[in-house]
């Protein structure tokens, strides 16, 4: 296979063409696609799902490109909200996040809560990567944090866990049921990817508030909105039905794709 980058549109075309050719060829293995009650048909019926599975198959555990420190030529442009105003966050910020705790809950054998100091004392990873925003801009920056896989190894996910949901302090506005706090999610493949970190450092400094202090998630093979800032809880779940509008993220609830791989 050539080294050319496969775009999401190209991946979608490959996935659709592959499925179509198999069905036209009369492959018995795809007879279930004609059954409207089939579980796999339900998975494949959305283009986003096709893109997800094809990209997972083609890319596997490949790393996102990393860069030389000389290529960090500007500060990391903040994305999304830049200064949460919730009472709890403001109190933590006023005390330089000394009282911050990151909770890991849900479908785990041993729920835990970590202070910022505890996270900093765990194994760390530093990586220089490019942040790609859905708005079209990109920025190269140096990130330092705890590999998410280290935390998952400590809490021990239960067999039913399929996704992680990241709950955040930034209030995106009020709705009929109250405040809409930002949340995002990822599957376990991205959660355990070696470049997925709980970042507390940026460009050799403490992570600034506009960029997500005290802790944000870096999922380097996804677009920016999939990398939540200001996180306070990581929840292991089997599905999204009981969270937000059931789509897996704040922007997904408003029409964005759940899988935003690049």
Phi, psi and omega in degrees: 000139181292165181274004180298143180289132178271116178284163178300321180295318180295319179297318178300317179296318178298315182296315181294317181295320180296314180296319181295316182295324179293319181291319180293333179281357177077028181292123182298332183295340182254015178298333183294343181294339177276353180265110184294345179267358183290137182294322183290324176301320179297327180287318187276351189289343179258136181300324180298322180293320178299313179303315182302308184291321180293317181293320176301318182294316186282324187265325180060231182261024182302147180276149169290150179302141174243153191237165175283154181297333179295343181272357173276099190250358181202165175293153179292118178295127179292146173243151178068211180291153186233355182199082182303144184243011178294148183302318182295317181293317181299323178293319177296316181298321181297333180256023178055033175062023178296332182262007182295141173225135173257116182265141175239115191227191176086223186278068178230151180286324185227088177303140182223164177223129186242135170280167178297322179295321179294319177298319181292336180271357177274167176308141185235164176221137174242134183214143177252111188226170179256126176270123179249121182266147178298340179284349175113350180264163177219162183203134178266133182210163180255121184243142176230137179184183179273126174304130181300328180299328179296316178295318181296324177296327180286318184276340177060097179295143174282157182303331183284346182291129179236337183219161169245135176249131181255118180261137192236164180275343187281122180273120183269008181124167182260144176238192182298330183261007178119198183298145175255097179274142182297142172211156178214176182206164173210164175276177184286336176297314177289325181299322183264003178297139185299338179267002177274114185230158170266095191279130175236000179227145181219122178052049176068016177232166173298140180304122180286159178302313181300337180261006171119014182304146005274339183218133172232164179263135172249112175244091198292345180261018179233160176294166188302323183292346177272005183242078191295148178254167172056039185284144176236341181215137170248121184244122176275128186224165175265343181190178188251001190305325186266007185239127181055229176261014172084013184257353176101003179181161181300311182284330176297324176297344181247019171111350178288160177284143179289319179264116183238046182292147179228000000 
